[in-house]
Amino acid sequence: MGIHIGLVDERIVVLESGEACVRGQVCRAAAVVEALGRSAPDVVVAELGIEPADAIAALAWRGLGDGETPRLGLVQGRPVERALAGSLAESAWAGVFPGASRPARQALAAGLWQIFDFWDQSHEAAQSADDSGEHMFAPYWHGIAHRREPDPGNAGYWFRRVGRHPVFNTLVQAARPLLDRHGDSRLASRLLQNGWDPYAMIDLCTQSAPGQPREILARRLQRLEILLLLEATVRPLLDRPA
């Protein structure tokens, strides 16, 4: 649909066979994820000769799927990639981003845990990061966690803490083609009025019946939102000197 979605569009190329590869490398995204199931991220990055952003993009691709058939549900499920648990934690990324603060890495971990349905770990990481003063991304991940719990009231509290997040501007542009294709002008107006409306997104995600067109739309919008938030969360870590 012509929308650039951060690290995934930058780092992942899908071959005609349907296989996803890290751009500029002969390394399959699946091989990166499999390696992360065995070894710490800094070891995988060194052994495969890839960049940290490549590893995160491969994880995002695995956890979220493609734009048409997102893997992550609107409601939390049971984690199915249990072998990845060690590589999703904040401590695992300390060797990759040693110059970043622990709260910044915890915010990243909150996102990685969430996209693989380690709900409790994601919630704990988001809370810990917020308690430690990381108020840019941790509250947003916290809001998504409660939206997927699902606890719309608690999600609303955290999105009030989020306020007008910079991700919203890009999300409006990324979401518009999906909403236009869906064809519900009233829903589009609610979600996009005065910019992105996270409370309308809470309602959409928590009130949509599984398998119905609105639920499919909500899952696609959630994928966009999480990809953009993950990009925003990790970018300061990538740009920071080691």
N, C-alpha and C positions, 0 to 999 in steps of 0.2 A: 504493500500500500504506500510505499515511498516514504515511510516514517523511519527516521534514524533513531534506534533505541540503544544508545550508549555502547557499552562494552560488547554486547552480543553482536551488533551490526559491525562494529570495528574489528572484532577478533574471530568471529565464527563465519565460515563459508560452508554452504550446503552444496555438495556435489550433485550431479545429475542422478546418481544412485540413491540419493537421499541421506547419505552419510555426512555428518557434520565434522569439519576439521578446523583446527586452529589456523587462522589465516597466516599465510607466509611460512607455514610449517608443514611437514609431512605427517605431523602428529594428529591422530584422530581425537576428537573431543572425548569420545568414550574411553580412549586409552588414558587420557589425563585423569578422568574421574576414577577409573579403576586403580590407577597409581595412587590417587589420594585416599583410596580405601585401604591402602597398605602402608603408606608412608606419610610423613609430615609434609606440609606444603613447601617448605624451603628445600627439602630433599627432592621432591618431585620437580620443582622448578629447575633445580640444578641438574638433575639426571636427564630430564627431557630437553633441556636447553630452551625452555620457554620463559616468558615473562610472567610475573605475578598476575597481571591483568588477564593473561591467557587462561590461567588456572581458574580464576574467578568467573570468567566468561563461560568456560566449559561447565562449571558447576551450575551457573544460571541456566544454561541451555538444558542440562540434564534435569534440573529441578522443575523448571517452568514449561518446558516443551516449546512448540512453535506457536505462532499467532493464531492459527486456526483451531488447534486442539490443545489448549493449555493443560498441563498435567495437574497443577495445584488446584484443589477444590476451594470453594468459598468457605467451607466449614472445615476446621481442623480434622485431620485423619491420623492414622497411625503411621509412624515413619517406616518407610520400606527400604531405605538405603542405610541400614544400620552400620554398615562397614565404614561409612563416611563420618561417623560421629566424632572421631578423634580429630579429623581435619577441618571440622566446622567451628571448633571452639576458639575463643580469643587467644588462649595460650598457644595454639597451633600456629597462629599468624604472627606471633612475636618474633620468630626467626626471619620472617619475610619483611615485616615492617618494624624493625627494632627502634626506629626513630619516632614512631607514632606513640601517642599516649595510650595507656591501657583503656580508658573510656572510649577512645576512637575505635580501637580494635574490638571492644565489646559491642559497639553499635554495628560494626560489620558482622560480627558473629550473630547478632540478633537477626540480621537479614538472612544470613546463610542458614541458620537453624530453621528459620520460618519457611523458607522455600523447600525444605526437605521434611517439613511437618514434625520437626522436633519442637513442639509447641512450648512445653515447659521450659526447655533450655533457652529458647528464643525470648520468652517472657522474662526469665531471670536475667538474661544478658541486657535486655532493654532497660529493665528496672535498675540494674546495677550501674549501667552507663549514665542513666539520668541522675541517679543519686550522686554520682561522681562529677556531675557538672556538664555532661555532654547533652546539650539541649537542642541541637540542630537536627539530629537524625534519630536518636533513641526514642523520643516521644512518638515520632511517626511510626516506627516499627512497633512500638507498644500499642498504638491505635489499631494497626493492622492485626496484631495478635488478638486483641479483644473483639475486633470485628469478625474474625474467623473463629472465635471461641464457641458459639457466637454470644456476645454480650454487648448489644448495641448501646446501652446506656454508658457502660464503661468505655467503649470505643469513642463515643461522643465526648466524654471527658478528656480523653487524651488528644483528640483532634482539636479541642478548644485550646489545649496546651500547645499544639503545633502551630496554630494561627495560620497566617497566609504563607505557606511554605514555598520557596523558590521552585520546587519541583512542579507545583501546580501549573505554572505558565507553560512548561513543555508538555505536561499531561493534557492540557486543553487541546493543543495542536495535534497530539498523537491520538487522542480519543475521538476527535471530530469525524474522521473518515469512518470509524466503526459505528458511530451513532447515526451518521447519514445513511450507511448501508442498512442499519437496523430499521430505520424509517419511522421511529416514534418521536415526533417533534416535541411532545410534551415532556418526555423523559430527557431528551437532549437539552431542553431549556432548563430543566431542574438541575441537571448535572453541571451545566456550563454557565449558569447565570452568574454574572459578576466574576467570571473565572471559575475554576474547578470548585465544586461544592462537595466536600468530604462527607457531609451529613446525608446528602442525597445518595452518595455511594454506599454508605452504611445501610440505608433503607433498601437500596437495590440488592445488595449482597445478602441481606438477612431475610428478605421477604420474597425472593425469587424461588419458584418451585424447580426442583432438579429436573434437568432435561428439557425445560421449556426455553423458548427463544431468549427471554430476558436473562435466564440463568447462564446461558451460553455467552451472551453479550457481557454479563457481569464478570465471568471468568476471563474473557479476553481483555476487558478493561483492567481487571486486577493484575493480569500479567504485565500489561504496559506500565501500570503504576509501580509495581515491584521492581521491574527492570530499571526504570528511571530513578527510583529511590536508591537501588543498589549502586547504580552508576554514581549518583551524587554522594553516597556514603563512602565509597572507596576512592573517589577521585582525590581528595586531600591526602590520603595515605600514599597513593601512587606518585603524587607530585612532591611529596616531602622527601628531602635527602635522607638516605639511610644513616 
